Amino acid sequence: MNKFQSRSFQKSVMYALNGVRLAFRSQRNFRKHLVIAFLTFAIAFFLRVTVVEFCIIFFANTLVLVCEMFNSVIEFVIDAYYKNKWAKLAKLSKDIGAGAVLISASASAVISLLIYASKIYDLYL
């Protein structure tokens, strides 16, 4: 690998990290989902879930964060295209994006609750 490729990869990583930072700074719901993710990880640690169970919980929470970031991108692009004016197609697009976040967050909650419920059940048996 030559010097140019290494710098290019590093720049790509820096751009990606900047995107995560921007999402954290500008998107309230992203921050809320991140806090919830850390709480679920703390509960997982406390309940001593298996590595596989933790990976499932981690993946589910990561999916929510990624959906939230894509939803933000959709909203930014639509706002730029419509110049922040109300339009029916803009509303429909934003609602569908928000629906994707809702579905992923609901699935993540169900997955976590099922895993935690089985661990709590085992503790009391």
Phi and psi in degrees as a GROMACS rama.xvg file:
@    title "Ramachandran Plot"
@    xaxis  label "Phi"
@    yaxis  label "Psi"
@TYPE xy
-91.6326  174.609  ASN-2
-60.1645  -39.437  LYS-3
-63.3249  -43.6824  PHE-4
-64.4451  -40.1497  GLN-5
-62.8713  -45.7073  SER-6
-64.202  -38.1008  ARG-7
-62.7908  -43.9529  SER-8
-64.5262  -42.4107  PHE-9
-63.0148  -40.0062  GLN-10
-64.0587  -40.7529  LYS-11
-60.8944  -42.4467  SER-12
-65.3034  -41.1842  VAL-13
-64.1184  -40.5997  MET-14
-63.162  -41.9279  TYR-15
-65.0701  -43.8846  ALA-16
-64.4906  -35.4121  LEU-17
-63.3495  -37.9705  ASN-18
-63.6584  -40.9402  GLY-19
-65.4028  -42.1534  VAL-20
-61.8071  -43.3831  ARG-21
-63.5336  -40.8331  LEU-22
-61.8661  -43.5011  ALA-23
-64.0202  -43.6595  PHE-24
-72.5876  -36.2305  ARG-25
-102.698  -15.5475  SER-26
-115.261  106.648  GLN-27
-58.1797  -43.4153  ARG-28
-66.8083  -32.6712  ASN-29
-61.8357  -44.5941  PHE-30
-63.0642  -40.4702  ARG-31
-63.0325  -45.0492  LYS-32
-64.1886  -35.467  HIS-33
-66.3011  -41.9418  LEU-34
-62.7089  -44.019  VAL-35
-61.968  -39.8927  ILE-36
-60.9465  -45.8021  ALA-37
-65.0771  -35.3605  PHE-38
-64.8966  -40.7952  LEU-39
-66.4353  -33.9176  THR-40
-67.7287  -37.8735  PHE-41
-65.18  -41.9372  ALA-42
-64.0126  -41.3109  ILE-43
-61.057  -41.8758  ALA-44
-63.7219  -44.7088  PHE-45
-62.738  -40.0371  PHE-46
-85.8623  -1.2608  LEU-47
54.8063  56.2834  ARG-48
-70.1464  159.188  VAL-49
-72.2644  167.693  THR-50
-61.3159  -42.2851  VAL-51
-64.2514  -43.9684  VAL-52
-62.6895  -41.3947  GLU-53
-63.1697  -41.4937  PHE-54
-61.6263  -39.2734  CYS-55
-64.8385  -45.2183  ILE-56
-63.5147  -43.5453  ILE-57
-61.0441  -45.5489  PHE-58
-62.9782  -43.7883  PHE-59
-62.0839  -42.858  ALA-60
-68.6962  -37.7661  ASN-61
-64.4161  -39.5105  THR-62
-59.3776  -41.1422  LEU-63
-62.0725  -45.8647  VAL-64
-63.4918  -41.0166  LEU-65
-65.4065  -43.5553  VAL-66
-60.62  -39.7967  CYS-67
-63.6541  -39.9658  GLU-68
-66.7679  -43.5224  MET-69
-64.0817  -37.3673  PHE-70
-61.7016  -41.3171  ASN-71
-63.2577  -41.6891  SER-72
-61.3892  -45.4319  VAL-73
-57.6228  -46.0557  ILE-74
-63.5407  -42.696  GLU-75
-62.5577  -44.6081  PHE-76
-64.9183  -43.9616  VAL-77
-65.3128  -42.9319  ILE-78
-61.5676  -39.4337  ASP-79
-67.1655  -42.3354  ALA-80
-65.17  -45.745  TYR-81
-90.5167  5.74844  TYR-82
53.5463  42.7463  LYS-83
59.7312  20.4992  ASN-84
-95.6208  150.582  LYS-85
-70.9043  136.485  TRP-86
-149.308  143.646  ALA-87
-60.2837  -43.4105  LYS-88
-64.944  -34.8744  LEU-89
-64.5894  -43.8401  ALA-90
-63.0911  -45.0829  LYS-91
-61.5802  -43.5595  LEU-92
-63.6224  -44.4846  SER-93
-66.0049  -38.9857  LYS-94
-65.0001  -39.3575  ASP-95
-66.2648  -41.5384  ILE-96
-60.825  -43.7427  GLY-97
-64.505  -35.5261  ALA-98
-64.0524  -36.6203  GLY-99
-63.3439  -40.9949  ALA-100
-65.0314  -43.0025  VAL-101
-61.1167  -44.3552  LEU-102
-64.13  -44.4165  ILE-103
-67.091  -38.7828  SER-104
-67.0361  -39.7367  ALA-105
-64.9929  -43.2177  SER-106
-63.6629  -41.1454  ALA-107
-62.1397  -42.0078  SER-108
-63.8199  -44.0458  ALA-109
-63.2026  -44.7112  VAL-110
-59.3747  -49.0699  ILE-111
-62.0141  -44.901  SER-112
-63.4632  -39.2942  LEU-113
-64.7078  -42.9676  LEU-114
-66.7864  -45.1211  ILE-115
-67.5263  -38.1947  TYR-116
-62.7112  -40.1941  ALA-117
-67.1526  -36.3469  SER-118
-68.7573  -42.1114  LYS-119
-65.8673  -40.2088  ILE-120
-59.8576  -43.4466  TYR-121
-64.9519  -32.1252  ASP-122
-66.4635  -33.7366  LEU-123
-96.3486  7.8816  TYR-124
